[in-house]
């Protein structure tokens, strides 16, 4: 997977600004390349412990993709006081649909594919902006 430096920077900035709550958003791109992190409101009633991407942001991103924009290839969120790996809550909420998940914690971002049975860590290359 290839990821732009700007995408990593956006995710980390979102995590910092949302702390002590979880941030969340969408990962946009094409094929094996993530070109943009699109921040979204966390509308979960307990944002310090959970995330729920604002449905309007998700709908708008899919409409933009149908109109020729970048595709929604995954999601991101932060673990404000945790580890950048899927939590038990993440595993329980996962759709097992093959989407990419990015998790930010402790100043780093890790990427996973939401596979049919579990999350699988993804290797990636950070490309210049």
HELIX and SHEET records of a PDB file:
HELIX    1   1 UNK A    5  UNK A   18  1                                  14    
HELIX    2   2 UNK A   55  UNK A   66  1                                  12    
HELIX    3   3 UNK A   88  UNK A   93  1                                   6    
SHEET    1   A 8 UNK A 119  UNK A 121  0                                        
SHEET    2   A 8 UNK A 108  UNK A 114 -1                                        
SHEET    3   A 8 UNK A 100  UNK A 105 -1                                        
SHEET    4   A 8 UNK A  71  UNK A  78  1                                        
SHEET    5   A 8 UNK A  24  UNK A  30 -1                                        
SHEET    6   A 8 UNK A  33  UNK A  40 -1                                        
SHEET    7   A 8 UNK A   2  UNK A   4  1                                        
SHEET    8   A 8 UNK A 125  UNK A 127  1                                        
END                                                                             
